[in-house]
Amino acid sequence: MVKIIKDVDLKAANYGNFFVQELLNDKDHLSFSRLVISNKMKLRSFDKKFYFYILSGKGELLFVDKKMVVCKGNLVFIPAKTSFGFSGNLELLRISND
């Protein structure tokens, strides 16, 4: 069955300097979320791996000991249990397998 989900019907959370909108969370398969970062996101670590596709903007991917420049069109892979964050003005698509 084909289904269209409108963004106004999706859950969203505002964390101050970044915003997360859950697009799809299929517990058995994949999770897709839209993130909008407007400044600096503190370093965080998770028990699962993530892919981030940069939809728009330019900024930095932050690790404990280094930084990497990211921009529109980049695909970033973050292994599980890796401390990371982002800074800059970015719109991201976060993809994970829950």
HELIX and SHEET records of a PDB file:
HELIX    1   1 ASP A    7  ASP A    9  5                                   3    
SHEET    1   A 6 ALA A  12  ASN A  14  0                                        
SHEET    2   A 6 PHE A  18  ASN A  25 -1                                        
SHEET    3   A 6 SER A  31  ILE A  37 -1                                        
SHEET    4   A 6 GLY A  85  SER A  96 -1                                        
SHEET    5   A 6 PHE A  50  LEU A  62 -1                                        
SHEET    6   A 6 LYS A  67  CYS A  71 -1                                        
SHEET    1   B 6 ALA A  12  ASN A  14  0                                        
SHEET    2   B 6 PHE A  18  ASN A  25 -1                                        
SHEET    3   B 6 SER A  31  ILE A  37 -1                                        
SHEET    4   B 6 GLY A  85  SER A  96 -1                                        
SHEET    5   B 6 PHE A  50  LEU A  62 -1                                        
SHEET    6   B 6 LEU A  75  ILE A  78 -1                                        
END                                                                             
